[in-house]
Amino acid sequence: MNKKVVIIGGGYGGLRAIEHLAMRADIDVTLIDKHHYHYLQTEAYGYIAGRFDLHDVVIDLQDWCSGFKKKVAFVNESALCVDFESQKVKICSGEIAYDYLIIATGAKTNFFSFIEGLREHSFGVKNLHRAHNFRVEFENLIYKKLQNEDDAQEINLAIGGAGLSGVEVAAEMANVVAVYKKTLGSRVNSIKIHLIDASKTILPGMSDFLIKSTHKRLESLGVNILTDAFIQKMDDTTIYFKNANPLQYHFMIFTGGIKASEFNETIDTQKNKISQFIPNEMLNIGGKKNVFAIGDCVEIRDAEQNILPPTAQTAERSAEYVADSIHKKIDKQPLKPFDAKVLGVFIALGGRWASGELFGFIKVKGYSAYLLKKAITYAYYIGLRLRINTGYKNRIKNP
Ligand SMILES: Cc1cc2nc3c(=O)[nH]c(=O)nc-3n(C[C@H](O)[C@H](O)[C@H](O)COP(=O)(O)OP(=O)(O)OC[C@H]3O[C@@H](n4cnc5c(N)ncnc54)[C@H](O)[C@@H]3O)c2cc1C
């Protein structure tokens, strides 16, 4: 009888795990996701700024799963909890039995409760709905500026958190404003982008090369960088800092931190401060039989025990590792510990400009880095598209 693998979460980790599992004839996969689409969060910066469209950042999960010709079933529901004794995942409409379970439920924006008003007055980008709201706000703002020729009132857009996603969003929005300046004239000059972080530098924890090249690029795009600026509270008009003058703002995106998805709360096992599971070196959680966690919902450390930043790359590497471990378990081979590494980082910094590092020693910036980043994204996207084309055809043939 075929082994049943259930995956909760159709993000970067979940989809990569499926690709590596569905190739085997003796495995059947079920994907559970509360959304019917895969959201390409890594492209959110371009969607918010109006550079990409919805179809560039969203892939239909039913059609994608149909691309595996009945090897992969899709259940569009929230996973509620797991009964580890009977090896079943509970969903609203019943339960789904598993031999192996992969939890890949990702993370959400951490609107820190110690910053008064943050949750009420800022947008996140980790879910499509919020990113879409922000895009609409941004577009409306530019539209209003266009219609109202005499409107010289300064508009401040704030981005809280200068990590990978914060700098990408700030750069892309600043680049759009710069482009609009050329086509729409001085009307949009009054839109200012402010990037705020409590750390001493932008991109805390990243290499000197990435910090310096990104800083220079953001400045050249006119982004006002406020580091060492700790947000104390905000209301609907003003951001108040612990150690700097208040900033009047129009709207704010918060990318300053993440927290594991609510699903983690349903499992009683060891977790860190941001609710990520703390797994063993095989990414098994809580010693539960045949249960693994991958991606943003789990704390992943490298060989030196440094916690790796939550990225799509780490989600995919952990997914490949866990899929391989499941192959090994079925074939009764011993498992090896997960050897987590960051192979490279590429940061999109507005228009055709990026900065990146590969294998720690190849350092690129500008148009060449943009081309490399584009190639990586394109390879990912085209893989999804090929699968979805097959799925779409299958669905039309067998509705
Ligand atoms: C603006 C931005 C830019 C980024 N840029 C980069 C980049 O350049 N490079 C990079 O490597 N990373 C980047 N990242 C980070 C990257 O997007 C995440 O690390 C990655 O999405 C994590 O993948 P995941 O599979 O763990 O989770 P996700 O992709 O978040 O997927 C989780 C899935 O689980 C589902 N889910 C959650 N709870 C349940 C439940 N109870 N039941 C059913 N389904 C559930 C969700 O609907 C979702 O589909 C960026 C992130 C942002 C926001």
Ligand as a Chemical Component Dictionary entry (heavy atoms), coordinates in Angstrom:
data_LIG
# 
_chem_comp.id                   LIG 
_chem_comp.type                 NON-POLYMER 
_chem_comp.pdbx_formal_charge   0 
_chem_comp.three_letter_code    LIG 
# 
loop_
_chem_comp_atom.comp_id 
_chem_comp_atom.atom_id 
_chem_comp_atom.alt_atom_id 
_chem_comp_atom.type_symbol 
_chem_comp_atom.charge 
_chem_comp_atom.model_Cartn_x 
_chem_comp_atom.model_Cartn_y 
_chem_comp_atom.model_Cartn_z 
_chem_comp_atom.pdbx_ordinal 
LIG C1  C1  C 0 8.495  41.245 0.963  1  
LIG C2  C2  C 0 9.256  39.953 1.184  2  
LIG C3  C3  C 0 10.420 39.710 0.460  3  
LIG C4  C4  C 0 11.125 38.516 0.626  4  
LIG N1  N1  N 0 12.241 38.320 -0.132 5  
LIG C5  C5  C 0 12.885 37.141 -0.032 6  
LIG C6  C6  C 0 13.993 36.869 -0.880 7  
LIG O1  O1  O 0 14.388 37.698 -1.697 8  
LIG N2  N2  N 0 14.617 35.665 -0.763 9  
LIG C7  C7  C 0 14.183 34.711 0.123  10 
LIG O2  O2  O 0 14.775 33.604 0.149  11 
LIG N3  N3  N 0 13.137 34.940 0.949  12 
LIG C8  C8  C 0 12.475 36.128 0.906  13 
LIG N4  N4  N 0 11.397 36.367 1.719  14 
LIG C9  C9  C 0 11.019 35.372 2.771  15 
LIG C10 C10 C 0 10.169 34.229 2.193  16 
LIG O3  O3  O 0 9.060  34.715 1.487  17 
LIG C11 C11 C 0 9.704  33.298 3.323  18 
LIG O4  O4  O 0 10.822 32.916 4.078  19 
LIG C12 C12 C 0 9.013  32.066 2.731  20 
LIG O5  O5  O 0 7.758  32.452 2.204  21 
LIG C13 C13 C 0 8.818  30.953 3.773  22 
LIG O6  O6  O 0 8.245  29.836 3.140  23 
LIG P1  P1  P 0 7.314  28.813 3.953  24 
LIG O7  O7  O 0 6.990  27.708 3.008  25 
LIG O8  O8  O 0 7.927  28.469 5.248  26 
LIG O9  O9  O 0 5.992  29.627 4.314  27 
LIG P2  P2  P 0 4.979  30.440 3.407  28 
LIG O10 O10 O 0 5.526  30.695 2.058  29 
LIG O11 O11 O 0 4.569  31.600 4.243  30 
LIG O12 O12 O 0 3.730  29.450 3.246  31 
LIG C14 C14 C 0 2.967  29.024 4.339  32 
LIG C15 C15 C 0 1.659  28.448 3.818  33 
LIG O13 O13 O 0 0.962  27.817 4.899  34 
LIG C16 C16 C 0 -0.407 28.088 4.797  35 
LIG N5  N5  N 0 -0.999 27.917 6.133  36 
LIG C17 C17 C 0 -0.678 28.569 7.276  37 
LIG N6  N6  N 0 -1.408 28.095 8.316  38 
LIG C18 C18 C 0 -2.206 27.117 7.823  39 
LIG C19 C19 C 0 -3.171 26.241 8.388  40 
LIG N7  N7  N 0 -3.486 26.255 9.709  41 
LIG N8  N8  N 0 -3.801 25.378 7.567  42 
LIG C20 C20 C 0 -3.524 25.325 6.252  43 
LIG N9  N9  N 0 -2.613 26.129 5.665  44 
LIG C21 C21 C 0 -1.955 27.003 6.434  45 
LIG C22 C22 C 0 -0.457 29.507 4.242  46 
LIG O14 O14 O 0 -1.705 29.768 3.616  47 
LIG C23 C23 C 0 0.712  29.492 3.252  48 
LIG O15 O15 O 0 0.291  29.113 1.963  49 
LIG C24 C24 C 0 10.674 37.556 1.571  50 
LIG C25 C25 C 0 9.497  37.799 2.312  51 
LIG C26 C26 C 0 8.787  38.976 2.128  52 
LIG C27 C27 C 0 7.521  39.204 2.928  53 
# 
loop_
_chem_comp_bond.comp_id 
_chem_comp_bond.atom_id_1 
_chem_comp_bond.atom_id_2 
_chem_comp_bond.value_order 
_chem_comp_bond.pdbx_ordinal 
LIG C1  C2  SING 1  
LIG C2  C3  SING 2  
LIG C2  C26 DOUB 3  
LIG C3  C4  DOUB 4  
LIG C4  N1  SING 5  
LIG C4  C24 SING 6  
LIG N1  C5  DOUB 7  
LIG C5  C6  SING 8  
LIG C5  C8  SING 9  
LIG C6  O1  DOUB 10 
LIG C6  N2  SING 11 
LIG N2  C7  SING 12 
LIG C7  O2  DOUB 13 
LIG C7  N3  SING 14 
LIG N3  C8  DOUB 15 
LIG C8  N4  SING 16 
LIG N4  C9  SING 17 
LIG N4  C24 SING 18 
LIG C9  C10 SING 19 
LIG C10 O3  SING 20 
LIG C10 C11 SING 21 
LIG C11 O4  SING 22 
LIG C11 C12 SING 23 
LIG C12 O5  SING 24 
LIG C12 C13 SING 25 
LIG C13 O6  SING 26 
LIG O6  P1  SING 27 
LIG P1  O7  DOUB 28 
LIG P1  O8  SING 29 
LIG P1  O9  SING 30 
LIG O9  P2  SING 31 
LIG P2  O10 DOUB 32 
LIG P2  O11 SING 33 
LIG P2  O12 SING 34 
LIG O12 C14 SING 35 
LIG C14 C15 SING 36 
LIG C15 O13 SING 37 
LIG C15 C23 SING 38 
LIG O13 C16 SING 39 
LIG C16 N5  SING 40 
LIG C16 C22 SING 41 
LIG N5  C17 SING 42 
LIG N5  C21 SING 43 
LIG C17 N6  DOUB 44 
LIG N6  C18 SING 45 
LIG C18 C19 SING 46 
LIG C18 C21 DOUB 47 
LIG C19 N7  SING 48 
LIG C19 N8  DOUB 49 
LIG N8  C20 SING 50 
LIG C20 N9  DOUB 51 
LIG N9  C21 SING 52 
LIG C22 O14 SING 53 
LIG C22 C23 SING 54 
LIG C23 O15 SING 55 
LIG C24 C25 DOUB 56 
LIG C25 C26 SING 57 
LIG C26 C27 SING 58 
# 
